[in-house]
Amino acid sequence: MLKTNEKERLYELVTAMIGEDASIKAYKSGFNQNTVVVVEEMIAASIKCNANMKKLISDLLGVSGTLTKGWLSKTLATANRNVSITELKGYGCLVSVKSRWKIAIINSTI
């Protein structure tokens, strides 16, 4: 059983990762150890997503690391061929993590 302050901190972590969400907030009082496990998995997924995005950008930019106008056109021809578009898995880390884990968080309280 989580204490009230632990539930509050857990909700703060959730909102830090995916933003405010009224439906998750409505279930905050039911947060438990299962919710902790789900949120831990969600954070790991977000870290992986962000690492994949960072790798993609690093591979595209190479060593230059500057975003001047026309940078993408210039780097496409020389971009690392090992970059896999399947690593991105979604519209963006925040949106993809939220869409994947929101229901899991709510279901963990049941």
C-alpha positions in Angstrom: 0.0 0.0 0.0 1.4 3.4 -1.0 1.2 6.3 1.4 -0.6 9.5 0.2 2.6 11.4 -0.3 4.1 8.5 -2.3 1.0 8.5 -4.6 1.5 12.2 -5.0 5.1 11.8 -6.0 4.3 9.0 -8.4 1.7 11.2 -10.1 4.3 14.0 -10.3 6.6 11.6 -12.1 3.8 10.6 -14.5 3.0 14.2 -15.3 6.7 14.9 -15.8 6.8 12.2 -18.4 3.5 12.6 -20.2 1.9 15.8 -19.0 -1.2 16.5 -17.0 -4.0 14.0 -17.6 -7.4 14.3 -15.9 -8.3 10.6 -16.3 -5.0 9.4 -14.7 -5.4 12.0 -11.9 -8.8 10.6 -11.2 -7.2 7.2 -10.4 -4.3 8.7 -8.3 -6.0 7.6 -5.0 -5.8 4.0 -6.3 -2.1 4.0 -7.1 -0.4 0.9 -5.7 2.7 -1.3 -6.2 1.4 -2.4 -9.6 1.3 1.3 -10.7 4.9 1.7 -9.5 5.9 -1.2 -11.8 4.0 0.2 -14.8 5.4 3.8 -14.3 9.0 2.3 -14.0 8.4 0.5 -17.3 7.0 3.7 -18.8 10.1 5.7 -17.8 12.4 3.0 -19.3 10.4 3.2 -22.5 10.7 6.9 -22.6 14.5 6.8 -22.0 14.9 4.3 -24.8 12.7 6.5 -27.2 14.7 9.6 -26.4 18.0 7.7 -26.8 16.9 6.5 -30.2 15.9 10.0 -31.2 19.3 11.3 -30.0 21.1 8.6 -32.0 19.1 9.4 -35.2 19.9 13.1 -35.0 23.6 12.3 -34.2 23.8 10.0 -37.1 22.2 12.5 -39.4 24.3 15.4 -38.3 27.6 13.5 -38.0 30.3 15.5 -36.3 29.1 18.9 -37.5 26.3 19.1 -34.9 25.0 22.4 -36.3 21.5 23.2 -37.5 22.0 25.7 -40.2 19.3 26.3 -42.9 19.4 23.5 -45.4 21.2 21.1 -43.0 18.8 18.2 -43.7 19.2 18.3 -47.5 22.9 18.3 -47.2 23.1 15.4 -44.7 20.6 13.1 -46.4 23.1 12.1 -49.0 25.7 11.3 -46.5 23.6 10.1 -43.6 24.6 7.0 -41.8 22.9 4.1 -43.7 22.5 2.2 -40.4 19.8 4.5 -39.1 16.6 2.4 -38.8 13.4 4.3 -39.1 11.7 1.5 -37.1 13.7 2.7 -34.0 11.4 5.8 -33.8 8.2 3.9 -33.0 5.8 6.8 -33.0 5.1 10.5 -33.5 7.4 11.6 -30.8 8.5 10.3 -27.4 5.9 12.1 -25.3 3.0 11.2 -27.5 4.0 7.6 -28.1 4.8 6.9 -24.4 1.5 8.5 -23.3 -0.5 6.5 -25.8 1.2 3.3 -24.9 1.2 3.6 -21.0 -1.9 5.7 -20.1 -4.3 2.7 -20.0 -1.7 0.5 -18.3 -1.4 3.1 -15.5 -5.2 3.3 -15.1 -5.6 -0.5 -15.2 -2.9 -0.9 -12.6 -5.2 0.7 -10.0 -8.0 -1.8 -10.5 
